[in-house]
Amino acid sequence: MAQKRDYYEVLGVSKTASEDEIKHAFKRLAIKYHPDRNKAPDAAAKFSEINEAYQVLSDPQKRAAYDQMGFAGVDGSAGGAGGNPFGAGGADFNDIFGDIFGDIFGGAARGSSGPRSVPGRDMQVRLAISLEEAVRGITRKIRITTYVKCPTCGGSGGKAGSKPEPCPHCHGTGQIHARQGFMSFSQTCPNCHGTGQIVSNPCPDCSGTGRVKKTKTLQVNIPAGVDTGDRLRLSGEGEAGLNGAPAGDLYVAFEIKPHEIFKRDGNDLYCEVPISYATAALGGEIEVPTLDGRLKVRIPAETQTGKVMRLSGKGVRSLNTAVPGNLYCKVVVETPVNLNAEQKELLRKLEASLNGGDISSEGGVSKPSGKVDHKPKSTGFMKNVRKFFDDLSK
């Protein structure tokens, strides 16, 4: 069985794509690969794959689960895989192409009639927050500029006392008929924008649209554990619809700012901890930072640069897990700088001792009775270097 492809890859969109971008990509591919229009042997399989991806990415809850856990988060919820290629709803050729061509021509598909509401569009804003805010959760205020219901006419679009009248172009249906080739469609009436009504005495503040542009402040309650790419939906806070139609939704997409100490990877945190020569060689106790405060950690003797210590449960607890991740601290042995003459001399004596002698009580260097290898990594490296050049000379 062929391995599933990433849903975003299937639709050819990025992981930050808006709902409109996902919908447009699906329609374009559905027209191209629908098996009733494309007779290629793999058309049905491609259409099924496209539809399965759209079933997940067009649903905010399924998309959030997929972004967090991949296919495991939506197993069984995308109706296209291995079964009905039109998804769990069992849509047929006319249903899906009616929706596709209806939106392309700006209206509903053949067979629908009557005025329709024109809801406002969904919106998305990006909100940058710190790692601490993401981990603990916080309430933030955001300002957006969008269309809101006109306060003067209450969204009706008409002056006080006036009433909407049936549109003379579509006779109140909200649609006019069009034909393309062998197919007949109903498209949105351009005069009334699909509402089926016109306002002969429009409101002076909104010019009869029922909405005005305004900057508003919203309070966003950010849950603990969000990560870059997570989105929060604020229902009804998008653009107001025309002539009192429902407003769209506002999606807040989070972006975690870079941190001075920690790097985050899912639920785990990573950081580097510098230690001195003496602590690395002799061992000792150091303090490491965590999101809950300082924590004392024992460094074993003869610790080398690059050693990673794992602190269980000191990572991040995400939105979908009850158990926090881990904190991984990478040890970096720090070379001392700005040495005075005495310190330099002490290091020279230490180096001489490590290279084959011991420092006597008088400060001199004497040869040991039994040679001890104090630098196993250097010894091994030089051995491999000699072997390398010996092999080259053969």
Phi and psi in degrees as a GROMACS rama.xvg file:
@    title "Ramachandran Plot"
@    xaxis  label "Phi"
@    yaxis  label "Psi"
@TYPE xy
-65.015  143.833  ALA-2
-73.5828  139.618  GLN-3
-64.1877  143.799  LYS-4
-94.8355  153.713  ARG-5
-56.7878  135.15  ASP-6
-60.2292  -38.4122  TYR-7
-65.1357  -37.5864  TYR-8
-65.952  -39.837  GLU-9
-58.5969  -44.848  VAL-10
-86.0508  -8.56257  LEU-11
71.1683  35.6337  GLY-12
-125.277  163.86  VAL-13
-82.9975  167.006  SER-14
-71.0113  -11.8712  LYS-15
-104.04  13.2414  THR-16
-61.9811  144.128  ALA-17
-78.2251  170.407  SER-18
-62.0744  -39.2346  GLU-19
-63.9277  -39.7964  ASP-20
-65.7493  -40.163  GLU-21
-65.5423  -42.729  ILE-22
-64.8716  -42.6476  LYS-23
-64.1724  -42.5598  HIS-24
-63.1275  -41.3324  ALA-25
-62.3453  -46.2889  PHE-26
-62.3603  -42.4002  LYS-27
-60.9484  -44.5774  ARG-28
-73.7049  -34.4549  LEU-29
-64.5481  -40.3533  ALA-30
-63.1776  -39.0031  ILE-31
-71.3619  -38.6154  LYS-32
-111.157  3.63296  TYR-33
-60.0673  128.528  HIS-34
-63.4061  -19.195  PRO-35
-78.9937  -11.2414  ASP-36
-117.754  -25.7763  ARG-37
-115.05  116.188  ASN-38
-94.0272  10.0972  LYS-39
-64.3213  147.798  ALA-40
-58.5416  -31.6417  PRO-41
-98.9959  8.81585  ASP-42
-63.5436  -44.786  ALA-43
-62.8811  -40.9098  ALA-44
-66.6044  -40.555  ALA-45
-66.5425  -40.1271  LYS-46
-64.724  -40.1215  PHE-47
-61.5538  -41.3213  SER-48
-65.0916  -42.7686  GLU-49
-62.3824  -45.2837  ILE-50
-65.8965  -39.6813  ASN-51
-61.3666  -43.6527  GLU-52
-62.3894  -41.2575  ALA-53
-68.4184  -36.817  TYR-54
-56.8557  -34.5068  GLN-55
-85.7505  -50.4584  VAL-56
-74.016  -18.6806  LEU-57
-84.757  -11.0454  SER-58
-103.351  115.743  ASP-59
-55.1629  -39.6746  PRO-60
-70.2234  -44.4643  GLN-61
-66.0284  -37.3689  LYS-62
-65.3638  -42.0324  ARG-63
-62.0137  -41.3734  ALA-64
-65.7618  -39.9151  ALA-65
-66.6048  -42.4483  TYR-66
-60.9515  -33.8373  ASP-67
-82.8802  -43.2035  GLN-68
-123.576  3.38044  MET-69
71.5991  -150.556  GLY-70
-62.1673  -28.5646  PHE-71
-63.3588  -28.2963  ALA-72
-76.5391  -16.6513  GLY-73
-127.988  18.9775  VAL-74
-57.7159  121.002  ASP-75
89.4831  -8.67975  GLY-76
-95.5535  -13.028  SER-77
-100.822  112.415  ALA-78
-76.4911  -0.75905  GLY-79
-85.6236  -20.998  GLY-80
-77.413  120.075  ALA-81
69.1405  5.86394  GLY-82
-138.569  -135.208  GLY-83
-60.5183  118.722  ASN-84
-71.0477  -6.60265  PRO-85
-100.829  12.7317  PHE-86
88.3828  -179.996  GLY-87
-64.7983  -25.4636  ALA-88
-76.9672  -13.141  GLY-89
68.1782  34.6693  GLY-90
-65.718  149.275  ALA-91
-106.222  -173.959  ASP-92
-56.3391  -48.5316  PHE-93
-65.8069  -37.7358  ASN-94
-60.6848  -54.3927  ASP-95
-71.1787  -40.0815  ILE-96
-75.6816  -25.0221  PHE-97
-63.0369  -43.1163  GLY-98
-66.9359  -42.9761  ASP-99
-62.9859  -54.7833  ILE-100
-71.7664  -28.3192  PHE-101
-60.4442  -44.9381  GLY-102
-71.4675  -34.4523  ASP-103
-62.5793  -42.378  ILE-104
-91.0413  3.5363  PHE-105
89.1105  12.9588  GLY-106
-152.532  -163.394  GLY-107
-85.2899  167.628  ALA-108
-84.2016  169.6  ALA-109
-55.0538  138.22  ARG-110
102.436  -23.2496  GLY-111
-90.3204  153.517  SER-112
-151.172  165.392  SER-113
93.2737  159.687  GLY-114
-64.9068  151.895  PRO-115
-132.293  152.365  ARG-116
-76.7253  145.309  SER-117
-113.829  88.8523  VAL-118
-66.6311  158.306  PRO-119
-71.387  161.121  GLY-120
-79.791  151.717  ARG-121
-71.8746  154.242  ASP-122
-129.287  160.169  MET-123
-138.655  135.251  GLN-124
-126.145  151.408  VAL-125
-101.113  138.119  ARG-126
-128.249  116.449  LEU-127
-89.4881  128.093  ALA-128
-132.977  161.318  ILE-129
-78.6842  165.066  SER-130
-61.6415  -41.2249  LEU-131
-61.982  -41.4368  GLU-132
-65.4364  -38.829  GLU-133
-66.5901  -38.1298  ALA-134
-73.9885  -40.2871  VAL-135
-94.9582  -19.3322  ARG-136
84.5348  149.092  GLY-137
-162.482  160.4  ILE-138
-105.05  125.403  THR-139
-126.625  152.011  ARG-140
-104.006  137.093  LYS-141
-126.426  151.929  ILE-142
-116.325  129.124  ARG-143
-131.602  150.68  ILE-144
-110.03  121.355  THR-145
-155.383  177.734  THR-146
-82.6826  133.43  TYR-147
-125.056  163.2  VAL-148
-60.8045  132.826  LYS-149
-62.6855  121.028  CYS-150
-70.8615  -21.0092  PRO-151
-74.2955  -47.671  THR-152
-103.686  -0.829117  CYS-153
69.925  17.6394  GLY-154
96.3726  -5.36209  GLY-155
-74.3657  -28.7799  SER-156
90.0911  -8.54377  GLY-157
-111.415  160.306  GLY-158
-65.758  161.831  LYS-159
-57.8223  130.062  ALA-160
92.1256  -15.6184  GLY-161
-87.7024  156.438  SER-162
-125.942  145.777  LYS-163
-64.0267  150.463  PRO-164
-120.68  153.876  GLU-165
-59.707  140.056  PRO-166
-69.8905  128.282  CYS-167
-72.1543  -21.1537  PRO-168
-74.4632  -41.7476  HIS-169
-111.007  2.30448  CYS-170
58.3447  36.755  HIS-171
83.5201  2.73216  GLY-172
-86.0324  -21.6766  THR-173
83.9925  -0.268303  GLY-174
-139.224  149.846  GLN-175
-125.59  152.33  ILE-176
-89.0964  145.67  HIS-177
-141.773  154.775  ALA-178
-128.821  137.67  ARG-179
-136.348  109.772  GLN-180
63.6566  -128.705  GLY-181
-89.2088  -0.0396226  PHE-182
-112.974  143.771  MET-183
-113.553  137.277  SER-184
-130.703  159.256  PHE-185
-111.576  123.857  SER-186
-115.101  160.368  GLN-187
-61.0286  134.968  THR-188
-66.0367  123.068  CYS-189
-71.7605  -16.6065  PRO-190
-79.4474  -39.7737  ASN-191
-112.685  1.61361  CYS-192
59.1479  31.8336  HIS-193
88.4524  -2.87598  GLY-194
-79.1829  -21.8159  THR-195
80.9872  0.567616  GLY-196
-135.549  152.832  GLN-197
-128.406  156.774  ILE-198
-110.182  110.33  VAL-199
-76.9255  -24.6546  SER-200
-122.069  78.1879  ASN-201
-71.0546  155.681  PRO-202
-66.2345  132.134  CYS-203
-68.7818  -23.1927  PRO-204
-81.5218  -32.1065  ASP-205
-115.995  2.02079  CYS-206
57.9956  31.4757  SER-207
86.9187  1.12493  GLY-208
-84.9406  -20.9623  THR-209
83.6808  7.98568  GLY-210
-149.253  153.047  ARG-211
-133.833  156.829  VAL-212
-86.336  135.297  LYS-213
-150.837  149.543  LYS-214
-95.7437  124.683  THR-215
-127.846  155.542  LYS-216
-106.691  130.298  THR-217
-121.164  146.22  LEU-218
-98.8242  123.933  GLN-219
-110.875  120.556  VAL-220
-91.415  103.481  ASN-221
-86.6401  118.898  ILE-222
-71.8025  153.253  PRO-223
-66.9086  137.797  ALA-224
101.105  2.40004  GLY-225
-67.2356  156.609  VAL-226
-135.576  168.979  ASP-227
-57.1285  130.338  THR-228
99.9422  -20.544  GLY-229
-68.5185  148.208  ASP-230
-128.542  146.55  ARG-231
-119.382  128.442  LEU-232
-96.4737  128.428  ARG-233
-106.886  102.458  LEU-234
-65.23  131.792  SER-235
76.0184  9.87013  GLY-236
-103.715  11.7056  GLU-237
-85.6595  -151.472  GLY-238
-70.8581  139.048  GLU-239
-68.9868  146.146  ALA-240
-78.0548  169.862  GLY-241
-73.5454  140.439  LEU-242
50.4064  45.3259  ASN-243
85.5386  5.09815  GLY-244
-68.1775  158.729  ALA-245
-58.8371  150.727  PRO-246
-81.6312  155.846  ALA-247
-78.0879  -174.079  GLY-248
-103.652  157.776  ASP-249
-111.429  127.684  LEU-250
-107.715  127.07  TYR-251
-101.386  112.98  VAL-252
-97.4801  127.936  ALA-253
-93.4367  145.491  PHE-254
-134.506  120.999  GLU-255
-86.5672  126.583  ILE-256
-69.0366  150.443  LYS-257
-59.7412  143.255  PRO-258
-106.555  148.376  HIS-259
-70.1718  -26.3121  GLU-260
-113.406  -48.774  ILE-261
-102.432  149.294  PHE-262
-116.953  136.971  LYS-263
-106.791  137.333  ARG-264
-135.467  96.5537  ASP-265
66.9156  -120.458  GLY-266
-94.3024  -4.97386  ASN-267
-98.251  150.858  ASP-268
-117.977  149.503  LEU-269
-132.14  142.818  TYR-270
-153.141  163.481  CYS-271
-108.215  137.892  GLU-272
-121.726  112.699  VAL-273
-77.4511  139.625  PRO-274
-132.394  160.227  ILE-275
-81.8005  165.412  SER-276
-53.3392  -48.7056  TYR-277
-63.3977  -43.8439  ALA-278
-64.7787  -39.8263  THR-279
-63.7272  -40.8353  ALA-280
-79.0477  -43.4164  ALA-281
-97.8391  -15.2839  LEU-282
85.856  166.072  GLY-283
165.064  -172.629  GLY-284
-115.754  132.423  GLU-285
-128.786  165.411  ILE-286
-104.04  133.382  GLU-287
-118.188  149.502  VAL-288
-82.6315  142.929  PRO-289
-134.325  168.747  THR-290
-68.4076  -14.8752  LEU-291
-99.9781  1.55206  ASP-292
124.437  -170.641  GLY-293
-78.2606  149.354  ARG-294
-138.431  131.519  LEU-295
-82.856  134.142  LYS-296
-131.295  138.162  VAL-297
-86.025  125.452  ARG-298
-97.0816  120.19  ILE-299
-71.0006  154.682  PRO-300
-61.535  150.601  ALA-301
63.9694  33.6283  GLU-302
-74.2698  135.536  THR-303
-102.333  155.145  GLN-304
-56.9698  137.282  THR-305
100.401  -12.3404  GLY-306
-63.2743  135.181  LYS-307
-111.571  127.659  VAL-308
-105.2  132.961  MET-309
-102.444  125.731  ARG-310
-108.692  101.967  LEU-311
-64.5108  137.367  SER-312
75.0922  7.21992  GLY-313
-101.677  18.1544  LYS-314
-94.1851  -135.718  GLY-315
-117.243  141.158  VAL-316
-97.7348  112.092  ARG-317
-80.0627  179.402  SER-318
-62.9148  -33.6677  LEU-319
-107.281  7.58842  ASN-320
-130.51  144.609  THR-321
-89.8498  -21.8827  ALA-322
-98.6827  126.193  VAL-323
-71.4045  161.001  PRO-324
-78.9743  -163.455  GLY-325
-113.232  161.802  ASN-326
-108.539  125.844  LEU-327
-110.697  117.963  TYR-328
-106.487  118.973  CYS-329
-94.6275  123.456  LYS-330
-79.8098  132.24  VAL-331
-126.158  116.285  VAL-332
-76.805  122.251  VAL-333
-91.9802  128.62  GLU-334
-77.5774  127.39  THR-335
-66.981  146.793  PRO-336
-126.467  169.391  VAL-337
55.8825  46.7615  ASN-338
-78.525  144.924  LEU-339
-89.7158  178.783  ASN-340
-61.2765  -42.9841  ALA-341
-63.395  -42.8557  GLU-342
-66.1409  -39.0057  GLN-343
-63.3389  -40.7212  LYS-344
-65.3253  -40.3409  GLU-345
-61.4958  -39.5354  LEU-346
-68.1069  -37.1666  LEU-347
-62.7009  -42.3125  ARG-348
-65.0801  -39.3953  LYS-349
-63.995  -43.1461  LEU-350
-63.3883  -41.1518  GLU-351
-63.4692  -40.2411  ALA-352
-65.189  -41.458  SER-353
-68.3168  -25.5854  LEU-354
-87.0005  4.04798  ASN-355
143.236  3.91814  GLY-356
-136.575  166.932  GLY-357
-114.379  145.275  ASP-358
-79.2538  125.174  ILE-359
-79.0079  171.387  SER-360
-64.244  -22.3585  SER-361
-88.7715  -0.42964  GLU-362
99.1807  -6.2143  GLY-363
-83.4827  178.289  GLY-364
-117.486  127.234  VAL-365
-122.599  153.828  SER-366
-73.5349  136.701  LYS-367
-77.5617  157.107  PRO-368
-72.0811  -34.4293  SER-369
-127.452  125.236  GLY-370
-72.3942  132.709  LYS-371
-117.222  133.281  VAL-372
-85.5128  106.633  ASP-373
-89.5805  -8.29132  HIS-374
-131.707  70.1947  LYS-375
-61.7513  -34.5786  PRO-376
-69.3649  -43.8712  LYS-377
-63.5261  -42.0044  SER-378
-60.9486  -46.3303  THR-379
-64.7405  -38.812  GLY-380
-63.317  -48.1467  PHE-381
-64.9973  -34.1702  MET-382
-62.4918  -43.0245  LYS-383
-68.1008  -34.5928  ASN-384
-64.2192  -45.4257  VAL-385
-61.5938  -42.1201  ARG-386
-63.819  -37.6747  LYS-387
-61.9837  -47.163  PHE-388
-71.9268  -32.3044  PHE-389
-63.686  -40.496  ASP-390
-66.6188  -34.985  ASP-391
-67.0718  -33.4163  LEU-392
-80.9566  -11.3322  SER-393
